[in-house]
Amino acid sequence: MPPRKKARKSKVSTNAPADTAAAECAVQAPSGTEPSPGPTPISTTRRPLRGRRGGLKDMPNMPLDILIEIFSCMHPRDLLNLARTTKDFRTFLMSRQSASFWKAARKQVAGLPECPAFLSEPQYANLLFFSQCHNCLKANIQTITWEVYARYCLACKDQLLFQEITPEGDFIKLVKRETQVEGFAFTMIHVTPQRRYSLQDQRFLFVPELERLRGQWAKITDAEEKIRFAQTQADAIKERIAPIAALKAWKAAQTDVRSAELEAIRKGRTESILKRLQEEGWADELSKMDVHDHYRFEAHKVVRKAQKLTNNGWNTIRGEILEFMESVKAGRLARERSRVLQDRYETLYAVVSEYEKAQPSERRTPASELQARFADLAIMPQFNALVEAPPETEVTRADFEQHQDSIPAMKVEWYEARKTQLLALTSGLPDVESPLSLAIATFKCLSCIRVDLRWPNLLAHKCTRDRRYGWSPFTAQMALRRVCMPKGEDLPWRGAELTFCKDNVQAARDVIAACGLDPDTATHEDMYQCGARLVCTECSPDVMAPGCKAAYDWKQATTASSGGCQGSWKLLDPELAVRVVECEQTLTPLNVSYTPLLPWTGPLKCCTRCRHSSQKDIAIHCKDRHDVDDAQPGEDYYDHPDSRRRTAAVRIYPKKAEAGAGSYQSPRFTTCK
């Protein structure tokens, strides 16, 4: 039995030839850089290759006419790759005798300009057809720095280039002054900025050239030699600048040609994928795709790939493409369902609007703001079952009209549902018939941070009707929104922003008790009717007047107490309370209209004939829209239930400062400025 074969181990070459890319660069590497500390480890593990190894080893020994015929048909990229294979090929192709081979190969490239005189043919081929960095050999560097005829990565650019500064300009002036050669200059590299806010190209100097010129100048002492030095640099600059325009034009044309080739490959790949999808039964779905879906399909990473589609390639991407088509189909069905829902909501809106108009003509009142709106009725079970019916089910106007007589009952049902919803948020309230009507029951809005919301006026609070349904455009909520928003209709009432104010319960109890009422039974209406005004025994709004007190109503006192006031509340006598109320009536929103708190100080006015509301031009609206010259409150407009008349508290000053805080027999009234 023959001995068992052993696996070949990888070896490290200690005498491998160095890569020639850096040596073929047109510009020398920066001086002062140290060479590599040692040979680069190269794995000698062989890949399985077709054919026989070493088939071209005798090629340099072929007759010259045969080599000329072979090399003249090669691309400069292939010729340079061949020169990098072995030392023999490198010695042969890098000799001056092989210049004709490179020129013949260069003619294989259409439109390629002639090789500049300061570049060799291998350097020219390396510059145009190889994308390695000429300093560190980093791959895939597509940008050519034409001023120095080299490719540099970003890291090497930071090392080899620096922005033009004054000292280098001074050096140029020095050379020009001593030599009288006006054309002397450095190679100026123009770099287009990558940032949007940079409008002009930035100019950089080439460090190796700068160090070389400064070093040579320092060694020159003879005046004529200095002139020759300056003239040589000036001629070199002109020589380097001359071919740049033609080379840039050729490179741009090559880029366009390559882009067209890649686009043609992508187009063919897209057509192949579409054909295979049609064979698998997706022809109908493909015909229903809109422009957006076609764009997404063509921009898909496996479709956009510039590679011809093969059977193996299709089997690789088939699952991902079918998953994408399933998502396209789901999106199309969602859009179609959304259009059906929107049409049904439009029909329902017409039915509800006509029903409301057919009712006895009654003007709107503050209670109208507390009722269910169209959007609330649309999501009630009676109507929602028709709207949410499958798309293939035909839903007509008559189907909605069958339930229009139930609209009043739906509004009552909605009102009771909101009461149950809010009652579930409360805690610590007495067990009475209507706990939400108690004066101690207050709610807070987490959106606008109001803490004085009370039942039932909070049903009209603007934050409870959410206008944000997320970013899914094809849901039933978004279909309802697209119907409501153009018509000025509010969205459904949610109340997710409301929370019960537990901390205000005890503060409200203290204030109500100070007013002489029972906190467990006193309602909001009872507190409004009592007309009580209170002052804090500890606080004073005017530190310059020791006996000054601020008079609050029960809501203001509750807010002050929950806000940190530690004093006790004292009830004003009825005669003084009446005078405070009279003073409060003078504090109209007009008196404070110049403050930035106008939205809070001016109550929202609502028209009784339509759904218009405004804080200051309600009279103009009544005149322009309803021909009412003198609009009257209650008849032509009313205050919105959720609006609050926020004014400064009335200050009570004693007749004499030495009278103390408890003396209010002869007060005088003033307001906060």
C-alpha positions as CSV (number, residue, x, y, z in Angstrom):
1,M,0.0,0.0,0.0
2,P,1.5,3.4,-1.0
3,P,2.3,5.8,1.8
4,R,-0.4,8.4,2.7
5,K,0.0,11.8,1.0
6,K,0.6,14.8,3.3
7,A,-1.1,18.2,2.8
8,R,1.2,20.9,1.4
9,K,1.9,23.6,4.0
10,S,2.0,27.3,3.1
11,K,5.4,28.9,2.9
12,V,6.7,32.4,3.3
13,S,8.7,33.8,0.5
14,T,11.8,35.7,1.7
15,N,12.9,36.8,-1.7
16,A,9.7,37.7,-3.4
17,P,10.0,40.5,-5.9
18,A,8.4,43.8,-4.8
19,D,5.3,45.2,-6.5
20,T,6.2,47.6,-9.3
21,A,3.1,49.8,-9.0
22,A,4.9,52.4,-6.8
23,A,7.9,52.4,-9.0
24,E,5.8,53.1,-12.0
25,C,4.2,56.2,-10.5
26,A,5.0,59.4,-12.3
27,V,5.8,61.3,-9.0
28,Q,8.4,60.2,-6.5
29,A,7.4,59.1,-3.1
30,P,7.9,61.7,-0.3
31,S,11.4,61.9,1.0
32,G,12.1,60.8,4.5
33,T,9.8,57.8,4.4
34,E,11.4,54.6,5.6
35,P,11.2,51.4,3.6
36,S,9.2,48.4,4.7
37,P,10.7,46.7,7.7
38,G,10.8,43.3,6.0
39,P,9.3,41.1,3.3
40,T,5.6,40.7,3.1
41,P,4.4,37.2,4.0
42,I,2.9,35.7,0.8
43,S,0.8,32.6,1.0
44,T,1.8,30.0,-1.6
45,T,-1.3,27.9,-1.2
46,R,-2.3,27.2,-4.8
47,R,-5.8,27.5,-6.3
48,P,-7.0,24.9,-8.7
49,L,-6.4,26.3,-12.2
50,R,-7.3,25.1,-15.6
51,G,-4.5,24.2,-18.0
52,R,-0.8,23.6,-17.5
53,R,1.3,25.7,-15.2
54,G,4.3,27.5,-16.7
55,G,3.0,27.5,-20.2
56,L,4.3,31.0,-20.9
57,K,7.7,30.6,-19.3
58,D,9.4,30.3,-22.7
59,M,7.5,33.2,-24.2
60,P,10.4,35.7,-23.9
61,N,12.5,33.4,-26.1
62,M,10.0,33.5,-29.0
63,P,10.9,35.2,-32.2
64,L,10.6,39.0,-32.1
65,D,8.1,39.2,-34.9
66,I,5.8,36.8,-33.1
67,L,6.1,38.7,-29.9
68,I,5.3,42.0,-31.7
69,E,2.2,40.4,-33.3
70,I,1.0,39.2,-29.9
71,F,1.8,42.3,-27.9
72,S,0.3,44.6,-30.5
73,C,-3.1,43.0,-30.0
74,M,-3.0,43.3,-26.2
75,H,-4.5,46.1,-24.1
76,P,-2.0,48.2,-22.1
77,R,-3.6,46.8,-18.9
78,D,-2.9,43.3,-20.0
79,L,0.6,44.2,-21.1
80,L,1.5,45.7,-17.7
81,N,-0.1,42.7,-15.9
82,L,2.1,40.5,-18.0
83,A,5.2,42.5,-17.0
84,R,4.3,42.0,-13.3
85,T,4.2,38.2,-13.5
86,T,7.9,37.3,-13.6
87,K,11.3,38.9,-13.5
88,D,12.0,37.8,-17.1
89,F,8.8,39.4,-18.5
90,R,9.5,42.5,-16.4
91,T,13.1,42.8,-17.7
92,F,11.9,42.2,-21.3
93,L,8.9,44.6,-21.3
94,M,10.5,47.4,-19.3
95,S,13.5,47.7,-21.6
96,R,13.6,50.5,-24.2
97,Q,13.5,48.0,-27.0
98,S,9.9,47.2,-26.0
99,A,8.6,50.7,-26.5
100,S,7.0,49.7,-29.8
101,F,5.0,47.1,-28.0
102,W,3.5,49.6,-25.6
103,K,2.8,52.1,-28.4
104,A,1.0,49.4,-30.4
105,A,-1.0,48.3,-27.3
106,R,-1.9,52.0,-26.6
107,K,-3.4,52.3,-30.1
108,Q,-5.9,49.5,-29.2
109,V,-7.7,52.1,-26.9
110,A,-9.9,54.3,-28.9
111,G,-9.4,58.1,-28.5
112,L,-6.5,57.7,-26.0
113,P,-4.3,60.8,-26.1
114,E,-0.6,60.4,-26.8
115,C,1.7,59.6,-23.8
116,P,3.1,62.8,-22.3
117,A,6.9,63.1,-22.8
118,F,7.6,63.2,-19.0
119,L,5.9,59.8,-18.5
120,S,7.0,56.4,-19.7
121,E,4.6,54.0,-21.4
122,P,4.3,51.7,-18.3
123,Q,3.7,54.7,-16.1
124,Y,1.0,56.0,-18.4
125,A,-0.7,52.6,-18.5
126,N,-0.5,52.3,-14.7
127,L,-2.0,55.8,-14.2
128,L,-5.0,55.3,-16.5
129,F,-5.9,51.6,-16.1
130,F,-5.0,50.7,-12.5
131,S,-6.8,52.0,-9.5
132,Q,-4.3,51.4,-6.8
133,C,-3.0,54.3,-4.7
134,H,0.5,55.3,-5.9
135,N,1.8,55.7,-2.4
136,C,0.3,52.9,-0.3
137,L,-1.2,50.6,-3.0
138,K,-4.7,50.8,-1.6
139,A,-7.2,49.5,-4.1
140,N,-10.2,51.1,-5.8
141,I,-9.0,54.7,-6.0
142,Q,-11.0,56.1,-8.9
143,T,-10.0,59.7,-8.6
144,I,-6.8,60.8,-10.5
145,T,-4.9,63.9,-9.3
146,W,-4.1,65.1,-12.8
147,E,-1.7,67.9,-11.6
148,V,0.8,65.3,-10.4
149,Y,-0.4,62.4,-12.6
150,A,-1.0,60.0,-9.7
151,R,-3.8,58.4,-7.7
152,Y,-3.9,58.9,-3.9
153,C,-6.2,57.7,-1.3
154,L,-7.6,60.1,1.3
155,A,-5.0,59.2,3.9
156,C,-2.2,59.7,1.5
157,K,-3.7,63.0,0.4
158,D,-3.7,64.2,4.0
159,Q,0.0,63.3,4.1
160,L,1.2,64.5,0.7
161,L,-1.0,67.6,0.2
162,F,-1.5,70.7,2.3
163,Q,-3.4,73.9,1.7
164,E,-1.6,76.8,0.2
165,I,-0.3,79.2,2.8
166,T,1.6,82.5,2.8
167,P,5.3,81.3,3.5
168,E,5.2,79.2,0.3
169,G,4.0,82.2,-1.7
170,D,6.9,84.2,-0.2
171,F,9.4,81.5,-1.4
172,I,8.0,81.9,-5.0
173,K,8.4,85.7,-4.7
174,L,12.0,85.2,-3.6
175,V,12.8,83.0,-6.6
176,K,11.1,85.3,-9.0
177,R,12.9,88.3,-7.6
178,E,16.3,86.8,-7.8
179,T,15.9,85.0,-11.2
180,Q,13.4,87.2,-13.0
181,V,11.6,84.1,-14.2
182,E,7.9,84.9,-14.0
183,G,6.7,81.4,-14.8
184,F,8.2,79.8,-11.7
185,A,5.5,78.2,-9.5
186,F,4.6,75.1,-7.6
187,T,2.2,72.5,-8.9
188,M,-1.2,73.8,-7.7
189,I,-3.7,71.0,-7.0
190,H,-7.4,72.0,-7.2
191,V,-9.7,69.9,-5.0
192,T,-13.5,70.2,-5.2
193,P,-14.8,70.4,-1.6
194,Q,-17.1,67.6,-0.4
195,R,-19.1,69.8,1.9
196,R,-22.2,71.7,0.6
197,Y,-21.3,74.9,2.3
198,S,-17.9,75.1,0.6
199,L,-18.5,77.0,-2.7
200,Q,-15.0,77.3,-4.0
201,D,-12.3,74.8,-4.9
202,Q,-9.5,74.5,-2.4
203,R,-5.9,74.8,-3.6
204,F,-3.2,72.5,-2.3
205,L,0.5,72.1,-2.7
206,F,2.4,68.9,-3.3
207,V,4.7,68.2,-0.4
208,P,7.4,66.1,-2.2
209,E,7.8,68.7,-4.9
210,L,7.9,71.5,-2.3
211,E,10.6,69.8,-0.3
212,R,12.6,68.9,-3.4
213,L,12.5,72.5,-4.7
214,R,13.4,74.1,-1.4
215,G,16.2,71.7,-0.9
216,Q,17.6,72.3,-4.4
217,W,17.3,76.1,-4.0
218,A,19.2,76.0,-0.7
219,K,22.1,74.3,-2.4
220,I,22.4,76.7,-5.4
221,T,24.8,79.6,-5.0
222,D,25.5,80.6,-8.6
223,A,23.0,83.2,-10.1
224,E,22.9,81.5,-13.6
225,E,22.3,78.2,-12.1
226,K,19.4,79.7,-10.1
227,I,17.9,81.0,-13.4
228,R,18.2,77.6,-15.0
229,F,16.6,76.0,-11.9
230,A,13.6,78.4,-12.0
231,Q,13.3,78.1,-15.8
232,T,13.3,74.3,-15.6
233,Q,10.5,74.3,-13.1
234,A,8.5,76.8,-15.1
235,D,8.9,74.7,-18.2
236,A,8.0,71.5,-16.3
237,I,4.8,73.1,-15.0
238,K,3.7,74.2,-18.5
239,E,4.5,70.7,-19.8
240,R,2.4,69.0,-17.2
241,I,-0.6,71.3,-17.6
242,A,-0.8,71.0,-21.4
243,P,-2.2,67.4,-21.6
244,I,-4.6,67.6,-18.6
245,A,-7.6,68.9,-20.6
246,A,-7.4,66.2,-23.2
247,L,-6.9,63.5,-20.6
248,K,-9.8,64.7,-18.5
249,A,-12.0,64.7,-21.6
250,W,-11.0,61.1,-22.5
251,K,-11.5,59.9,-18.9
252,A,-15.0,61.5,-18.8
253,A,-15.8,59.8,-22.1
254,Q,-14.6,56.5,-20.8
255,T,-16.7,56.9,-17.7
256,D,-19.8,57.6,-19.8
257,V,-19.1,54.7,-22.0
258,R,-18.7,52.4,-19.0
259,S,-21.8,53.8,-17.3
260,A,-23.8,53.1,-20.5
261,E,-22.4,49.5,-20.6
262,L,-23.3,48.9,-17.0
263,E,-26.8,50.4,-17.5
264,A,-27.3,48.1,-20.5
265,I,-26.3,45.1,-18.4
266,R,-28.7,46.3,-15.6
267,K,-31.5,46.7,-18.1
268,G,-31.0,43.3,-19.5
269,R,-30.9,41.8,-16.0
270,T,-34.1,43.6,-15.1
271,E,-35.8,42.3,-18.2
272,S,-34.6,38.8,-17.4
273,I,-36.0,38.9,-13.9
274,L,-39.3,40.3,-15.2
275,K,-39.5,37.5,-17.7
276,R,-38.9,34.8,-15.0
277,L,-41.5,36.4,-12.7
278,Q,-44.1,36.3,-15.5
279,E,-43.3,32.6,-16.0
280,E,-44.0,32.0,-12.3
281,G,-47.4,33.6,-12.5
282,W,-46.7,37.3,-11.5
283,A,-47.7,38.8,-14.8
284,D,-51.0,40.2,-13.5
285,E,-49.3,41.8,-10.5
286,L,-46.5,43.3,-12.6
287,S,-49.1,44.9,-14.8
288,K,-50.8,46.6,-11.8
289,M,-47.5,48.0,-10.4
290,D,-47.5,51.8,-10.3
291,V,-44.6,54.1,-11.0
292,H,-43.4,54.0,-7.4
293,D,-43.4,50.2,-7.3
294,H,-41.5,50.0,-10.6
295,Y,-38.9,52.4,-9.2
296,R,-38.5,50.3,-6.0
297,F,-38.2,47.1,-8.1
298,E,-35.5,48.6,-10.4
299,A,-33.6,50.0,-7.4
300,H,-33.7,46.7,-5.5
301,K,-30.1,45.6,-4.7
302,V,-30.4,42.2,-6.5
303,V,-32.1,43.8,-9.6
304,R,-29.8,46.8,-9.8
305,K,-26.7,44.6,-9.8
306,A,-24.6,45.1,-13.0
307,Q,-24.3,41.4,-13.8
308,K,-25.9,39.1,-16.3
309,L,-28.6,36.9,-14.9
310,T,-27.9,33.1,-15.0
311,N,-29.9,30.1,-13.9
312,N,-27.8,29.8,-10.7
313,G,-28.0,33.5,-10.1
314,W,-31.8,33.4,-10.4
315,N,-32.0,30.5,-8.0
316,T,-29.9,32.6,-5.5
317,I,-32.1,35.7,-5.7
318,R,-35.5,34.0,-6.3
319,G,-36.6,34.0,-2.7
320,E,-35.7,37.6,-2.1
321,I,-37.5,38.7,-5.3
322,L,-40.6,36.8,-4.5
323,E,-40.6,38.3,-1.0
324,F,-40.4,41.7,-2.5
325,M,-43.3,40.9,-4.9
326,E,-45.4,39.8,-2.0
327,S,-44.8,43.1,-0.3
328,V,-45.8,44.9,-3.5
329,K,-49.0,43.0,-3.7
330,A,-49.8,43.6,0.0
331,G,-49.2,47.4,-0.6
332,R,-51.4,47.4,-3.7
333,L,-54.2,45.7,-1.8
334,A,-53.8,48.1,1.1
335,R,-54.1,51.1,-1.3
336,E,-57.1,49.7,-2.9
337,R,-58.8,49.0,0.4
338,S,-57.9,52.5,1.6
339,R,-59.6,54.0,-1.5
340,V,-62.7,51.9,-0.8
341,L,-62.7,53.0,2.8
342,Q,-62.3,56.7,1.8
343,D,-65.2,56.4,-0.7
344,R,-67.4,54.8,2.0
345,Y,-66.5,57.6,4.5
346,E,-67.4,60.2,1.9
347,T,-70.8,58.5,1.4
348,L,-71.3,58.4,5.2
349,Y,-70.4,62.1,5.5
350,A,-73.0,63.0,2.9
351,V,-75.7,61.0,4.8
352,V,-74.9,62.4,8.2
353,S,-74.7,66.0,6.8
354,E,-78.0,65.8,5.1
355,Y,-79.6,64.3,8.3
356,E,-78.2,67.1,10.4
357,K,-79.6,69.7,8.0
358,A,-83.0,68.0,7.9
359,Q,-83.4,68.4,11.7
360,P,-85.3,71.4,13.1
361,S,-83.2,74.6,12.8
362,E,-81.5,75.1,16.1
363,R,-78.5,77.3,16.7
364,R,-75.4,76.0,18.2
365,T,-74.8,76.3,21.9
366,P,-71.9,75.4,24.2
367,A,-73.6,72.0,24.6
368,S,-73.0,71.4,20.9
369,E,-69.3,71.3,21.5
370,L,-69.7,68.4,23.9
371,Q,-71.5,66.1,21.5
372,A,-70.2,63.4,19.2
373,R,-68.8,64.6,15.9
374,F,-69.0,63.0,12.5
375,A,-65.7,61.1,13.1
376,D,-67.0,59.8,16.3
377,L,-70.2,58.5,14.6
378,A,-68.1,57.0,11.8
379,I,-66.3,54.6,14.1
380,M,-69.5,53.6,16.0
381,P,-70.3,49.9,15.5
382,Q,-73.4,50.6,13.4
383,F,-71.5,52.5,10.7
384,N,-68.1,51.0,11.2
385,A,-69.4,47.5,10.3
386,L,-70.5,48.9,6.9
387,V,-67.3,50.8,6.3
388,E,-65.0,47.9,7.3
389,A,-66.9,45.4,5.1
390,P,-64.7,43.5,2.6
391,P,-63.8,45.4,-0.5
392,E,-65.7,42.9,-2.7
393,T,-68.9,43.7,-0.7
394,E,-71.0,46.4,-2.3
395,V,-72.0,49.1,0.2
396,T,-74.4,51.7,-1.0
397,R,-75.8,55.0,0.3
398,A,-79.0,53.2,1.2
399,D,-77.1,50.9,3.6
400,F,-76.0,54.0,5.6
401,E,-79.4,55.7,5.4
402,Q,-80.9,52.7,7.2
403,H,-79.1,53.7,10.4
404,Q,-79.4,57.5,10.2
405,D,-82.4,57.5,12.5
406,S,-80.2,56.0,15.2
407,I,-77.8,59.0,15.2
408,P,-79.3,60.6,18.3
409,A,-79.1,57.3,20.2
410,M,-75.5,56.9,19.0
411,K,-74.6,60.4,20.4
412,V,-76.1,59.4,23.8
413,E,-74.2,56.1,23.7
414,W,-71.0,58.0,22.8
415,Y,-71.5,60.4,25.7
416,E,-72.0,57.6,28.2
417,A,-69.0,55.7,26.9
418,R,-66.8,58.8,27.4
419,K,-68.1,59.2,31.0
420,T,-67.3,55.5,31.7
421,Q,-63.8,55.9,30.1
422,L,-63.0,58.9,32.3
423,L,-64.5,57.4,35.5
424,A,-62.1,54.5,35.1
425,L,-59.2,57.0,35.5
426,T,-60.4,58.4,38.8
427,S,-59.6,57.2,42.3
428,G,-60.4,58.4,45.8
429,L,-63.8,60.1,44.9
430,P,-66.9,59.7,47.0
431,D,-69.5,57.1,46.0
432,V,-72.1,59.5,44.6
433,E,-74.4,59.4,41.6
434,S,-72.1,61.5,39.4
435,P,-68.6,61.5,40.7
436,L,-67.2,63.4,37.7
437,S,-69.4,66.4,38.4
438,L,-67.8,66.9,41.8
439,A,-65.7,70.0,42.2
440,I,-62.8,67.9,43.5
441,A,-62.6,65.9,40.3
442,T,-60.0,67.5,38.0
443,F,-58.0,66.1,35.1
444,K,-54.6,67.0,33.5
445,C,-53.7,67.1,29.9
446,L,-50.3,65.6,29.3
447,S,-50.1,67.4,25.9
448,C,-50.7,71.0,26.9
449,I,-50.0,70.5,30.7
450,R,-53.4,72.0,31.7
451,V,-54.5,70.8,35.2
452,D,-57.9,72.4,35.4
453,L,-59.9,70.2,33.1
454,R,-63.3,69.2,34.4
455,W,-66.3,67.2,33.3
456,P,-68.0,67.6,30.9
457,N,-66.1,70.6,29.4
458,L,-63.1,68.4,28.8
459,L,-65.0,66.7,26.0
460,A,-64.3,69.8,24.0
461,H,-60.6,70.0,24.8
462,K,-58.6,70.2,21.6
463,C,-55.9,67.8,22.6
464,T,-58.3,64.9,23.1
465,R,-58.9,64.7,19.4
466,D,-55.6,63.4,18.1
467,R,-54.4,64.4,14.7
468,R,-51.5,61.9,14.6
469,Y,-52.3,58.5,13.3
470,G,-48.7,57.4,12.7
471,W,-47.0,57.1,9.4
472,S,-49.0,54.2,7.9
473,P,-50.8,55.9,5.0
474,F,-53.3,53.1,4.1
475,T,-55.0,52.4,7.4
476,A,-58.7,53.1,8.1
477,Q,-57.8,55.9,10.5
478,M,-55.8,57.7,7.7
479,A,-58.7,57.2,5.3
480,L,-61.0,58.8,7.8
481,R,-58.5,61.6,8.3
482,R,-58.4,62.3,4.5
483,V,-62.1,62.8,4.6
484,C,-62.3,64.9,7.7
485,M,-59.4,67.3,7.2
486,P,-60.5,69.0,4.0
487,K,-64.0,69.6,5.4
488,G,-62.8,71.1,8.7
489,E,-64.1,68.1,10.7
490,D,-62.4,67.0,13.9
491,L,-60.9,63.6,14.3
492,P,-62.3,61.0,16.7
493,W,-62.1,61.7,20.4
494,R,-59.4,59.6,22.1
495,G,-58.6,61.1,25.5
496,A,-55.3,59.2,25.7
497,E,-53.6,62.5,26.9
498,L,-55.9,62.8,30.0
499,T,-55.0,61.7,33.5
500,F,-56.7,62.2,36.8
501,C,-55.1,64.8,39.1
502,K,-54.8,62.9,42.4
503,D,-52.6,65.6,44.0
504,N,-55.4,68.2,43.5
505,V,-58.1,66.4,45.4
506,Q,-56.9,67.4,48.9
507,A,-56.2,71.0,47.7
508,A,-59.7,71.2,46.3
509,R,-61.2,69.8,49.5
510,D,-59.5,72.6,51.6
511,V,-60.7,75.3,49.2
512,I,-64.3,74.0,49.1
513,A,-64.4,73.6,52.9
514,A,-63.2,77.2,53.2
515,C,-66.1,78.3,51.0
516,G,-68.5,76.6,53.5
517,L,-69.6,73.7,51.3
518,D,-69.2,70.0,51.6
519,P,-66.3,68.7,49.5
520,D,-68.0,65.2,49.1
521,T,-71.2,66.7,47.5
522,A,-70.3,70.1,46.1
523,T,-70.4,70.1,42.3
524,H,-68.8,72.5,39.8
525,E,-72.1,74.3,39.4
526,D,-72.4,74.7,43.1
527,M,-69.0,76.4,43.3
528,Y,-69.8,78.7,40.4
529,Q,-73.1,79.8,41.9
530,C,-71.7,80.5,45.4
531,G,-69.5,83.3,44.1
532,A,-67.1,83.0,46.9
533,R,-63.7,84.8,46.9
534,L,-60.8,83.7,49.1
535,V,-57.4,85.1,50.2
536,C,-54.4,83.3,51.5
537,T,-53.5,84.1,55.1
538,E,-49.7,83.7,54.5
539,C,-49.0,84.9,51.0
540,S,-48.8,88.5,49.8
541,P,-48.5,89.5,46.1
542,D,-46.9,92.9,46.9
543,V,-43.8,92.7,49.2
544,M,-43.8,96.5,49.5
545,A,-47.3,96.5,51.1
546,P,-47.4,94.1,54.1
547,G,-51.2,93.9,54.3
548,C,-51.8,93.3,50.5
549,K,-53.8,90.2,49.6
550,A,-54.8,88.6,46.3
551,A,-58.4,87.6,45.9
552,Y,-59.0,84.2,44.1
553,D,-62.0,82.4,43.0
554,W,-62.3,78.7,43.9
555,K,-60.5,77.4,40.8
556,Q,-57.6,79.9,41.2
557,A,-57.3,79.0,44.8
558,T,-57.2,75.3,44.1
559,T,-54.4,75.9,41.5
560,A,-52.4,78.0,43.9
561,S,-52.8,75.5,46.7
562,S,-51.7,72.5,44.6
563,G,-48.8,74.7,43.2
564,G,-47.1,74.9,46.6
565,C,-49.0,77.5,48.7
566,Q,-48.7,76.5,52.3
567,G,-51.1,79.0,53.9
568,S,-54.7,78.5,54.8
569,W,-57.6,80.1,53.0
570,K,-59.9,82.8,54.4
571,L,-63.3,83.5,52.9
572,L,-64.1,87.2,52.2
573,D,-67.3,88.6,53.5
574,P,-70.1,88.8,50.9
575,E,-70.0,92.6,50.4
576,L,-66.2,92.5,49.7
577,A,-66.6,89.5,47.5
578,V,-69.2,91.4,45.4
579,R,-66.8,94.3,44.9
580,V,-64.0,91.9,43.9
581,V,-66.3,90.3,41.3
582,E,-67.2,93.8,39.9
583,C,-63.5,94.6,39.6
584,E,-62.8,91.3,37.8
585,Q,-65.4,92.2,35.2
586,T,-63.3,95.1,34.1
587,L,-60.4,92.8,33.3
588,T,-61.6,91.9,29.8
589,P,-59.3,90.2,27.3
590,L,-59.0,93.6,25.6
591,N,-57.2,94.9,28.7
592,V,-54.5,92.3,28.3
593,S,-54.5,91.9,24.5
594,Y,-50.9,93.2,24.3
595,T,-49.5,90.3,26.3
596,P,-48.0,87.2,24.6
597,L,-50.6,85.1,26.5
598,L,-53.4,86.2,24.3
599,P,-54.4,82.6,23.4
600,W,-54.8,81.9,27.1
601,T,-56.4,85.2,28.2
602,G,-58.9,85.7,25.4
603,P,-61.7,83.1,25.4
604,L,-62.5,81.4,22.2
605,K,-65.7,82.6,20.6
606,C,-67.9,80.2,18.6
607,C,-70.6,81.2,16.1
608,T,-74.1,80.0,16.8
609,R,-75.0,79.6,13.0
610,C,-71.9,77.7,11.8
611,R,-68.8,76.0,13.2
612,H,-66.5,79.0,12.9
613,S,-64.6,80.0,16.0
614,S,-62.2,82.8,16.7
615,Q,-60.7,84.8,19.6
616,K,-61.0,88.3,18.2
617,D,-62.8,88.5,14.8
618,I,-66.1,86.8,15.6
619,A,-68.0,90.0,15.1
620,I,-66.5,90.4,11.7
621,H,-67.4,86.9,10.8
622,C,-71.0,87.4,11.9
623,K,-71.2,90.5,9.7
624,D,-69.5,89.1,6.6
625,R,-71.1,85.6,6.6
626,H,-74.4,86.1,8.3
627,D,-75.2,89.8,7.8
628,V,-75.4,90.5,11.5
629,D,-74.2,94.1,12.1
630,D,-74.3,94.0,15.9
631,A,-73.3,90.5,17.1
632,Q,-74.6,89.7,20.6
633,P,-73.2,87.1,23.0
634,G,-75.6,84.2,23.5
635,E,-77.6,84.9,20.4
636,D,-74.9,85.2,17.8
637,Y,-71.9,83.7,19.5
638,Y,-70.9,82.0,22.7
639,D,-67.7,81.1,24.7
640,H,-66.2,77.8,23.9
641,P,-66.6,75.4,26.9
642,D,-62.8,74.6,26.9
643,S,-61.7,78.2,26.8
644,R,-60.6,79.9,30.1
645,R,-60.5,83.5,30.9
646,R,-57.1,83.9,32.5
647,T,-56.6,87.3,34.1
648,A,-54.6,88.7,36.9
649,A,-56.0,88.3,40.4
650,V,-57.5,91.3,42.1
651,R,-55.3,92.8,44.8
652,I,-56.8,94.1,48.0
653,Y,-54.8,96.8,49.9
654,P,-55.6,97.9,53.5
655,K,-56.6,101.5,54.0
656,K,-53.5,101.9,56.2
657,A,-50.4,99.8,55.9
658,E,-50.2,99.5,59.7
659,A,-53.7,98.1,59.9
660,G,-52.3,94.6,59.3
661,A,-53.3,91.7,57.1
662,G,-56.7,91.1,58.8
663,S,-58.1,94.6,58.2
664,Y,-60.3,94.8,55.1
665,Q,-62.9,97.4,56.1
666,S,-61.9,100.0,53.6
667,P,-60.0,98.3,50.8
668,R,-59.0,99.7,47.5
669,F,-58.7,97.6,44.3
670,T,-56.0,97.3,41.7
671,T,-54.7,94.8,39.2
672,C,-51.4,93.4,38.3
673,K,-49.7,95.3,35.6
